[in-house]
Amino acid sequence: MLLLRFRFWGMSLLALLAVACTRKTVSFNSRPGDGAVLALAAPGDTLTTTDRKGAPKLSIAGRKALVTKAEEKAAKDIEKAAQRKKPIKKKLFLGERTKKGFIKSGGKGRNQIVEVFYYLKNFKQPDPMAPAAYYFSPKKHKLYKATGELDPTTDKVLHGPYKKMQNNKVLESGYFAFGTRHLRWEKFDTKGTLLTKIHYEMGFPRDANISYYDAGNTMLREVVPYVNGKLEGDYVKYRNDGRREWTGKFENGHRVGEWVNYGDYKKYPHYVYAYGESGYEPEIEEPELIREYSHGGSVIYDKEKNLDKRGDADPDATPVKDARRPGSHGVPAPRAPVRKVQPRRPGYHPPAATPPAVSPTPAGSAPAAGATTP
């Protein structure tokens, strides 16, 4: 009999435990006062416990927060400021504002050459004493090496990074500063092999030999560029009055490209001679005269255009006023002077000026291996 009582009480306890652990469900049609809803509220439910500090209360959950118009406007201003795009940084180089440009030349596809560069937004004339100055012509869409003062209305002075690429490979890279080459300049072949590396300081090669006319080093005489003991870079020679006399370029110890002689002209070239295109080929012994200019800058000889006006009247001579009365047929006004024709063989134009001789190596150093006198 005692054993039966114990079994009864044990079964009762198990039934109570099973009921307590059973999940209670609430129908969507239930009302707040139903027993099933009230049974869901556990003693530790935070939504019904109000004695804890900072806990939310059901009594104020439906109330609308009161916000003043000033606070609402301030919140909107903060939100707009967060959504507003960040201002674009101005393109600056050495404290000057610049604009970006690019040029495509050559063929299409792999043969196309792309040049990316920057130029001054506000024009500034390059240093007249710099060995070379470069600018961009928007009209012709090309980069040029200046031979005199630039035109502020048409010429854009290069200023900033420069990169020349072909088939996504860099062929040349460096920096311009106020039209002159600056910092490190590198050249590569199509396989990415470094060919040359030159350091410039506002147009002047860092390893150049620079000579002056005066003891105070204020009047430049000659700038001879050297890299690792070999002629490399832009060459320039000045007259004692500050005007240029010769400009040219060296590559691998040889003269290359155009060499310009200014003679006693004010700012215009006089003779232009042509050397080979590459410094890795033997240098030609005698340069070829390809252009000649008058005192006023007019072309009087151009080999490429088959133009030769050297035996004609000077196109830049000052015209003489005709003192005759209208309708008079007196003595005619004198003609403009005729340039003296130089005696020469047919088809031969002897150079009137010879490029200056330059030492193949810097003074006080031994000649580089394989160096030859240009």
C-alpha positions as CSV (number, residue, x, y, z in Angstrom):
1,M,0.0,0.0,0.0
2,L,2.9,2.4,0.8
3,L,4.6,1.5,-2.4
4,L,1.5,2.5,-4.4
5,R,1.4,5.9,-2.7
6,F,5.0,6.7,-3.7
7,R,4.3,5.7,-7.3
8,F,1.2,8.0,-7.4
9,W,3.1,11.0,-6.1
10,G,6.0,10.4,-8.4
11,M,3.8,10.2,-11.4
12,S,2.1,13.5,-10.4
13,L,5.5,15.3,-10.1
14,L,6.5,14.1,-13.5
15,A,3.2,15.4,-15.0
16,L,3.7,18.8,-13.5
17,L,7.2,19.1,-14.8
18,A,6.1,18.2,-18.3
19,V,3.4,20.8,-18.2
20,A,5.8,23.5,-17.0
21,C,8.3,22.8,-19.8
22,T,5.7,22.8,-22.5
23,R,5.9,25.9,-24.9
24,K,2.8,28.0,-24.7
25,T,1.3,29.2,-28.0
26,V,-0.9,32.2,-28.5
27,S,-3.4,32.6,-31.3
28,F,-3.5,35.6,-33.6
29,N,-7.1,36.2,-32.4
30,S,-6.0,36.4,-28.7
31,R,-6.8,39.5,-26.7
32,P,-4.5,41.3,-24.2
33,G,-6.7,40.1,-21.2
34,D,-6.6,36.4,-22.2
35,G,-4.9,34.0,-19.8
36,A,-2.6,32.6,-22.5
37,V,-1.1,36.1,-23.1
38,L,-0.7,36.8,-19.4
39,A,1.1,33.5,-18.9
40,L,3.8,34.5,-21.5
41,A,5.1,37.3,-19.2
42,A,8.0,35.7,-17.3
43,P,9.0,37.2,-13.9
44,G,12.3,38.4,-15.5
45,D,10.9,40.0,-18.6
46,T,12.5,43.4,-19.2
47,L,9.5,44.8,-20.9
48,T,7.4,44.5,-17.8
49,T,10.0,45.0,-15.2
50,T,10.2,48.7,-14.2
51,D,12.3,48.6,-11.1
52,R,15.6,48.5,-13.1
53,K,17.1,51.9,-13.8
54,G,17.0,52.9,-17.4
55,A,14.7,50.1,-18.5
56,P,12.0,51.0,-21.0
57,K,8.4,51.3,-19.9
58,L,5.3,50.2,-21.7
59,S,3.5,53.3,-20.4
60,I,5.7,55.7,-22.5
61,A,6.6,53.5,-25.5
62,G,3.9,55.0,-27.7
63,R,4.5,58.6,-26.9
64,K,6.1,60.8,-29.7
65,A,9.4,62.4,-28.8
66,L,9.2,66.2,-28.7
67,V,11.9,67.8,-31.0
68,T,12.2,71.5,-31.7
69,K,12.5,72.9,-35.2
70,A,16.0,74.1,-34.5
71,E,17.1,70.6,-33.4
72,E,15.4,69.0,-36.4
73,K,17.2,71.4,-38.8
74,A,20.5,70.8,-37.2
75,A,20.0,67.0,-37.6
76,K,19.2,67.4,-41.3
77,D,22.2,69.6,-41.8
78,I,24.5,66.9,-40.3
79,E,22.9,64.3,-42.5
80,K,23.4,66.3,-45.6
81,A,27.0,67.1,-44.7
82,A,27.7,63.3,-44.3
83,Q,26.2,62.6,-47.7
84,R,27.9,65.4,-49.5
85,K,30.9,64.3,-51.6
86,K,34.4,65.2,-50.5
87,P,35.8,68.2,-52.4
88,I,38.2,67.2,-55.2
89,K,41.8,68.1,-54.4
90,K,43.3,70.6,-56.7
91,K,46.2,69.4,-58.9
92,L,49.2,71.0,-57.4
93,F,52.9,70.5,-58.1
94,L,55.6,72.6,-56.4
95,G,52.8,74.9,-55.2
96,E,51.4,75.7,-58.7
97,R,48.0,74.6,-60.0
98,T,48.2,72.3,-63.0
99,K,46.0,70.7,-65.6
100,K,46.3,67.2,-67.1
101,G,46.7,66.4,-70.8
102,F,47.5,63.5,-73.0
103,I,48.6,62.9,-76.6
104,K,48.2,59.8,-78.8
105,S,50.5,59.3,-81.8
106,G,51.8,56.5,-84.1
107,G,49.5,53.7,-85.2
108,K,46.8,51.9,-83.4
109,G,46.9,49.0,-81.0
110,R,50.3,48.0,-79.8
111,N,52.1,50.6,-81.9
112,Q,50.2,53.5,-80.4
113,I,52.3,55.8,-78.2
114,V,50.5,57.7,-75.4
115,E,52.0,60.7,-73.5
116,V,50.5,61.8,-70.2
117,F,51.6,65.2,-68.8
118,Y,50.6,68.2,-66.8
119,Y,51.0,71.9,-67.6
120,L,50.7,75.2,-65.7
121,K,47.1,76.6,-65.3
122,N,48.6,80.1,-65.0
123,F,51.3,80.9,-67.5
124,K,54.8,81.5,-66.4
125,Q,57.8,82.1,-68.7
126,P,60.5,79.4,-68.3
127,D,64.0,80.4,-67.2
128,P,65.7,81.9,-70.2
129,M,69.1,80.5,-69.0
130,A,67.8,76.9,-68.8
131,P,69.4,74.6,-71.4
132,A,66.0,73.6,-72.7
133,A,62.3,74.4,-72.1
134,Y,59.3,72.4,-73.2
135,Y,55.7,73.3,-73.8
136,F,52.4,71.9,-75.1
137,S,50.6,73.3,-78.1
138,P,46.8,72.7,-77.9
139,K,46.3,73.8,-81.5
140,K,48.7,71.3,-82.9
141,H,48.2,68.8,-80.1
142,K,52.0,68.2,-79.7
143,L,54.8,68.8,-77.3
144,Y,57.6,71.0,-78.4
145,K,61.1,72.1,-77.3
146,A,61.2,75.8,-77.2
147,T,63.8,77.8,-79.1
148,G,62.9,81.2,-77.6
149,E,60.3,82.9,-75.4
150,L,56.9,81.3,-75.3
151,D,53.6,82.8,-76.3
152,P,51.3,83.2,-73.2
153,T,48.2,83.1,-75.3
154,T,48.9,79.7,-77.1
155,D,51.7,77.8,-75.3
156,K,51.2,75.8,-72.2
157,V,54.3,75.4,-70.0
158,L,54.8,71.8,-68.9
159,H,54.8,71.4,-65.1
160,G,54.4,68.1,-63.3
161,P,54.8,64.4,-63.9
162,Y,55.4,63.1,-67.4
163,K,55.0,59.5,-68.8
164,K,55.4,58.1,-72.2
165,M,53.9,54.6,-72.8
166,Q,53.5,52.1,-75.6
167,N,51.5,48.9,-75.3
168,N,51.0,49.6,-71.5
169,K,54.8,49.7,-71.0
170,V,56.6,52.9,-69.9
171,L,59.2,54.2,-72.4
172,E,60.1,57.4,-70.5
173,S,59.1,59.0,-67.3
174,G,60.1,62.1,-65.3
175,Y,59.0,65.5,-64.1
176,F,58.8,69.0,-65.5
177,A,59.2,72.2,-63.5
178,F,58.2,75.5,-65.2
179,G,59.0,74.0,-68.6
180,T,62.3,72.5,-67.6
181,R,63.2,68.9,-66.8
182,H,63.4,68.3,-63.1
183,L,64.4,65.4,-60.7
184,R,64.9,61.9,-62.1
185,W,64.3,61.1,-65.8
186,E,64.4,57.5,-67.0
187,K,64.3,55.8,-70.4
188,F,63.3,52.2,-71.1
189,D,63.2,50.0,-74.2
190,T,60.1,48.0,-75.2
191,K,61.2,45.1,-73.0
192,G,61.3,47.3,-69.9
193,T,65.1,47.4,-69.7
194,L,66.5,50.7,-68.3
195,L,68.5,52.6,-70.9
196,T,69.4,55.9,-69.2
197,K,68.8,57.7,-65.9
198,I,69.5,61.4,-65.5
199,H,68.9,63.7,-62.6
200,Y,68.0,67.3,-63.3
201,E,67.8,70.5,-61.2
202,M,65.5,72.9,-63.0
203,G,66.8,72.0,-66.4
204,F,70.4,71.6,-65.5
205,P,71.8,68.0,-65.4
206,R,73.1,67.3,-61.9
207,D,76.5,66.0,-63.2
208,A,76.9,68.7,-65.8
209,N,80.0,70.9,-66.2
210,I,78.8,74.5,-66.0
211,S,81.2,77.4,-66.9
212,Y,80.7,81.1,-66.4
213,Y,82.1,84.3,-67.9
214,D,82.4,86.1,-64.6
215,A,83.9,85.2,-61.2
216,G,80.6,85.6,-59.5
217,N,79.0,82.8,-61.5
218,T,76.2,85.0,-62.8
219,M,76.8,84.9,-66.5
220,L,76.5,81.4,-68.0
221,R,78.9,80.4,-70.7
222,E,78.4,76.7,-71.4
223,V,76.5,73.7,-70.0
224,V,78.0,70.4,-70.9
225,P,75.9,67.4,-69.7
226,Y,77.6,64.3,-68.4
227,V,76.1,61.1,-67.0
228,N,78.5,58.5,-65.5
229,G,81.4,60.2,-67.3
230,K,79.7,60.2,-70.7
231,L,78.0,63.0,-72.7
232,E,74.3,62.7,-72.2
233,G,71.5,65.3,-72.2
234,D,70.9,68.9,-73.4
235,Y,73.8,71.1,-74.3
236,V,73.8,74.9,-74.5
237,K,76.3,77.6,-75.1
238,Y,75.8,81.4,-74.5
239,R,77.3,84.6,-75.8
240,N,78.9,87.0,-73.4
241,D,75.8,89.2,-73.6
242,G,73.5,86.4,-72.3
243,R,72.0,85.3,-75.6
244,R,72.2,81.7,-76.8
245,E,74.7,80.7,-79.4
246,W,74.3,76.9,-79.6
247,T,71.8,74.4,-78.4
248,G,71.8,70.6,-79.0
249,K,71.6,67.2,-77.5
250,F,73.9,64.3,-76.6
251,E,73.1,60.7,-76.4
252,N,75.5,57.9,-75.5
253,G,78.4,60.4,-76.1
254,H,77.3,61.4,-79.6
255,R,75.4,64.4,-81.0
256,V,71.9,63.6,-82.0
257,G,68.9,65.4,-83.4
258,E,68.9,69.1,-84.4
259,W,71.7,71.4,-83.4
260,V,70.7,75.1,-83.6
261,N,73.0,78.0,-84.1
262,Y,71.8,81.5,-83.2
263,G,74.8,83.5,-84.4
264,D,74.5,87.2,-83.7
265,Y,70.7,87.1,-84.2
266,K,68.5,88.5,-81.4
267,K,66.3,85.6,-80.6
268,Y,65.7,83.7,-83.8
269,P,67.7,80.7,-85.0
270,H,70.2,81.2,-87.8
271,Y,71.3,77.7,-88.9
272,V,69.8,74.3,-88.0
273,Y,71.9,71.2,-88.5
274,A,70.8,67.6,-88.3
275,Y,72.7,64.7,-86.8
276,G,71.7,61.1,-86.5
277,E,68.5,60.0,-84.7
278,S,70.2,57.6,-82.3
279,G,73.4,58.0,-80.2
280,Y,74.0,54.2,-80.4
281,E,75.1,54.5,-84.0
282,P,78.3,56.1,-85.3
283,E,78.1,59.9,-85.4
284,I,78.2,61.5,-88.8
285,E,81.4,63.5,-89.4
286,E,79.7,66.5,-91.0
287,P,76.2,67.6,-90.0
288,E,73.6,68.5,-92.7
289,L,72.2,72.0,-93.0
290,I,68.4,71.5,-93.0
291,R,67.1,75.1,-92.4
292,E,68.3,78.7,-92.4
293,Y,66.6,81.8,-91.2
294,S,66.8,85.5,-91.8
295,H,67.4,88.1,-89.2
296,G,63.6,88.5,-88.7
297,G,63.0,84.8,-88.3
298,S,61.8,84.0,-91.9
299,V,62.7,80.7,-93.4
300,I,65.0,81.3,-96.4
301,Y,66.2,77.7,-96.8
302,D,64.4,74.4,-96.0
303,K,65.7,71.2,-97.4
304,E,62.6,69.1,-96.5
305,K,60.3,71.6,-98.4
306,N,62.8,72.1,-101.2
307,L,62.8,75.9,-100.5
308,D,65.8,78.1,-101.2
309,K,65.5,81.9,-101.2
310,R,69.0,82.7,-100.1
311,G,69.7,84.5,-103.4
312,D,66.5,86.7,-103.1
313,A,66.0,90.0,-101.3
314,D,66.0,89.9,-97.6
315,P,62.3,89.4,-96.6
316,D,62.7,91.1,-93.3
317,A,64.5,94.2,-94.6
318,T,62.9,97.5,-93.7
319,P,61.0,98.9,-96.7
320,V,62.1,102.3,-98.0
321,K,59.5,104.9,-98.3
322,D,58.8,106.2,-101.8
323,A,59.2,110.0,-101.7
324,R,57.6,110.5,-105.1
325,R,54.4,112.4,-105.5
326,P,51.2,110.4,-106.5
327,G,51.3,109.9,-110.2
328,S,55.0,110.8,-110.5
329,H,57.3,108.6,-112.5
330,G,60.6,109.8,-111.2
331,V,63.5,107.8,-109.9
332,P,62.2,104.5,-108.4
333,A,62.8,103.7,-104.7
334,P,65.9,101.6,-104.0
335,R,65.3,97.8,-103.7
336,A,65.9,95.9,-100.6
337,P,69.4,94.5,-100.2
338,V,70.1,91.1,-101.7
339,R,71.8,88.5,-99.7
340,K,75.2,87.5,-101.0
341,V,75.1,84.0,-102.5
342,Q,77.8,81.7,-101.1
343,P,80.0,80.0,-103.7
344,R,79.2,76.3,-103.7
345,R,79.0,73.2,-105.8
346,P,75.5,72.3,-107.1
347,G,73.6,70.5,-104.4
348,Y,76.3,71.3,-101.8
349,H,75.7,73.7,-98.9
350,P,78.9,74.1,-96.8
351,P,78.1,74.8,-93.1
352,A,78.6,78.5,-92.2
353,A,79.1,77.6,-88.5
354,T,80.6,74.5,-86.9
355,P,79.2,73.1,-83.6
356,P,81.7,73.7,-80.8
357,A,84.1,70.9,-79.8
358,V,83.3,69.3,-76.5
359,S,85.4,67.0,-74.4
360,P,84.0,63.4,-74.3
361,T,84.6,63.2,-70.6
362,P,84.5,65.6,-67.7
363,A,87.7,67.5,-66.9
364,G,90.0,65.6,-64.6
365,S,88.4,62.1,-65.2
366,A,89.5,59.2,-67.3
367,P,87.7,58.5,-70.6
368,A,84.9,56.0,-70.3
369,A,85.4,52.6,-71.9
370,G,84.5,52.7,-75.6
371,A,84.1,56.6,-75.6
372,T,85.1,58.4,-78.8
373,T,85.5,62.1,-79.5
374,P,82.4,63.5,-81.1
